[in-house]
């Protein structure tokens, strides 16, 4: 028995049981998809590593259900309807490997980005939105979606979810009535100026989200879990202008009163859980909190939602402190702890916590360099403190099976500087069952090569 045992109790989402209270939060899977909409080998290895690390549930990063109404350059994010055969084949390989660790996996499905498409990552194509509104980044006005196009997107959500179920996914997450993406733009009156059945009242603005969950349940069965990524507050002061922490302002996006009302409606529509954060692309520092944002910054908002719905609530937002995660459960803030960037930094976070090795957890420093920065600059997810992220296969630690002889010039006690010559990698992590000895021949600084000193060095020795 340990103080963290409640974090390792089972929990249910709909009819599905999870082995613990930890979920891998969805993060952009740039570089993890192939040209036909499937997952590439990097993607398979990346998600499998987090399952091996002990997490109970994995949400993939965003995948698309359409590439015609809102076009995206390929290869890009996976797409469950672009080439269903390829999607199912590659996904089935991944889900089988993940299930071997008793971890569940949900496919995150998006209807599109709308006014917040990112040209450097998705390609520059004519943007669409609920109404003719300004694009977030470009000097363009978005084209208004037709009613027929909305119906087509709803249908494709059903098709994509059916393909996900065939591919072995345990459920899906809808992306999202959150962060100002396309479905969220329909839900927020600042962006939705429609006068048809998809505009006006809150119920009409949520109609798109309601039809999506109803279509998926009709295609996949009522027991197939559907989770919604949800932001009860936008932090928008004006178009392209967000509020800072602690700032007094008039909310132009979704305020908390409407956020709580919408949460109740969304749960009543059939969503099996709500994955809560706050913010928008107009106030991105809330949705992607950098190091100056508080730890656990979404907890007050998750608790507000949990108090008014009967379905499980998930909470992310710098939740890597085990004590904070434990208090979030005991104080009724949420039912499941979502870890995003902490699992980029250390895929073994959950296993290390479960076995009492908290001091060995490699911390996320919320620097945004390897994750958001790499995605922006190179369209490839990575991590500043864990270069193996997204490259698990090519940077894997390999056992040293034979002794090696290594010359080192200008080195010697008391400090050895042998980059790349450590038998267990730069972190000192041993991957050897029977450590092979390395013979290091050192030439101390300023001495002729004939005067050398040799040491026998095994993986068990420490260097100072």
Secondary structure, 3 states (H helix, E strand, C coil): CCCCHHHHCCEEECCEEECCCEEECCCCCCCCECCCCCECHHHHHHHHHHHHCCCCEEEEEEEECCCCCCCCCCCCCCECCCCHHHHHHHHHHHHHHHHCCCCEEEEEEECCCHHHCCHHHHCCCCCEECCCCECCCCCCECEECCHHHHHHHHHHHHHHHHHHHHCCCCEEEEEEECECCHHHHHHCCCCCCCCCCCCCCHHHHCHHHHHHHHHHHHHHCCCCEEEEEEECCCCEEECCEECCCCCCCCCCCCCHHHHHHHHHHHHHHCCCEEEEECCECCEHHHHCCCCCCCCCCCHHHHHHHHCCCCCEEEECCCCCCHHHHHHHHHCCCCCEEEECHHHHHCCCHHHHHHCCCHHHCCCCCCCCHHHHHHHHHHCCCCCCCCCCCCCCCCCCCCCCCCCEEEEEECCECCECCCCCCCCCCCCCCCCCCCCCCEEEEEECCCCCCCCCEEEEECCCCCCC
